[in-house]
Amino acid sequence: RPTAGFDECPTCPHIYRTLRFTWAPEGFRKTGEEVASSPYYTFVQFIAALMVNDREMAERLVSDRVLVDTAWQNGWNQSKGLWRLAPGTDESASEMTFFRGPREAYRVRFTQRGGSWVITDLHPTQRSVE
């Protein structure tokens, strides 16, 4: 399914879900859903938290609270166009460049913490395609 607020090309990273079903008398019944942890998923969650002003959730997705303030200062809590990854970005990359709208670009770094990913750095960058 498409991710709200993001433009996902067919070869770009996506959010991957595992759905579990059991057979019941009335047919298949969904019994669970797991989302695969990835840097991309962390970024999507972070943007979603900012858009609904959920600072507590946003802070759980960063290594340092100041990154939430930095994102706010860059207007990430406002809709200014769709987010999309720079072409050729690997889905497990610890550093990704995200484009927003027609002009903005940001380099975002991630690290694993436990079984999930957190954002460790974010800053504006040049919008170029190599």
C-alpha positions in Angstrom: 0.0 0.0 0.0 1.1 3.5 -0.6 2.6 5.5 2.3 0.7 8.8 2.9 2.9 11.9 2.2 5.5 9.9 0.3 6.2 9.3 -3.4 7.5 5.7 -3.6 8.8 4.6 -6.9 8.7 0.8 -7.8 12.4 0.3 -7.0 12.5 2.6 -3.9 12.5 1.3 -0.3 9.0 0.7 1.0 7.5 -0.3 4.3 7.3 -4.1 4.4 4.6 -5.8 6.4 4.1 -9.5 7.3 0.4 -10.4 7.7 -0.6 -13.6 9.5 -3.8 -15.4 8.9 -5.5 -18.5 10.3 -8.1 -20.7 8.7 -11.5 -20.4 10.5 -14.9 -21.8 9.6 -15.8 -18.6 7.9 -12.6 -18.5 5.9 -9.2 -16.8 6.5 -9.0 -14.5 9.5 -6.2 -12.0 10.0 -4.4 -12.7 13.3 -1.5 -10.4 13.2 0.7 -7.9 11.4 4.4 -7.1 11.8 6.2 -4.2 10.2 9.9 -4.9 9.3 12.2 -2.4 11.0 14.2 -0.3 8.6 15.7 3.2 8.4 13.0 4.1 5.9 10.2 3.0 8.2 11.8 5.0 11.0 11.8 8.1 8.8 8.1 7.6 7.8 7.2 7.2 11.5 9.2 10.3 12.4 7.4 12.4 9.8 4.0 11.1 10.8 4.7 11.9 14.5 5.8 15.5 13.6 2.7 16.0 11.4 0.4 15.2 14.3 2.5 17.1 16.8 3.4 13.9 18.8 6.7 15.0 20.3 6.9 12.0 22.6 6.7 9.6 19.6 9.1 11.7 17.6 11.7 11.6 20.4 11.6 7.8 20.6 12.8 7.7 16.9 15.9 9.9 17.4 19.2 9.5 19.3 19.0 13.0 20.7 15.9 15.2 21.4 17.5 18.2 19.7 16.9 16.4 16.3 13.2 16.9 16.9 13.7 20.6 17.3 15.9 20.7 14.2 13.2 19.0 12.2 10.6 21.4 13.5 12.9 24.4 12.5 13.1 22.9 9.0 9.3 22.8 8.9 9.1 19.0 8.8 5.8 19.2 10.7 4.2 21.1 7.8 3.0 19.7 4.5 5.2 21.2 1.8 5.1 18.5 -0.8 5.7 14.7 -1.0 8.8 13.1 0.5 10.8 10.8 -1.7 14.2 9.1 -1.6 17.0 10.1 -3.8 17.3 7.7 -6.7 19.5 4.6 -6.1 19.1 4.7 -2.3 19.5 1.2 -0.7 16.7 0.3 1.7 19.2 -0.7 4.4 21.4 2.3 4.1 22.5 4.0 7.3 22.5 7.4 5.4 19.7 8.5 3.1 18.9 11.6 1.1 15.2 12.6 1.1 13.7 15.1 -1.3 10.7 17.1 -0.3 8.6 19.0 -2.9 10.5 20.5 -5.8 13.4 22.2 -3.9 14.3 20.7 -0.6 16.7 17.9 0.2 17.9 16.5 3.5 20.6 14.0 4.4 19.5 11.7 7.3 21.7 9.3 9.2 20.5 6.3 11.1 21.8 3.7 13.5 20.4 0.5 14.9 19.4 0.5 18.6 18.1 -2.8 19.8 15.9 -4.3 17.0 15.0 -0.9 15.5 16.5 2.1 13.9 16.9 5.7 15.2 17.8 8.9 13.5 21.2 10.2 14.5 21.6 13.2 12.3 19.7 15.3 9.8 20.6 18.4 7.8 19.8 20.2 4.6 21.9 19.2 1.6 22.2 19.9 -2.1 19.5 18.6 -4.3 21.5 16.7 -6.9 21.1 13.4 -8.6 24.3 11.6 -9.4 
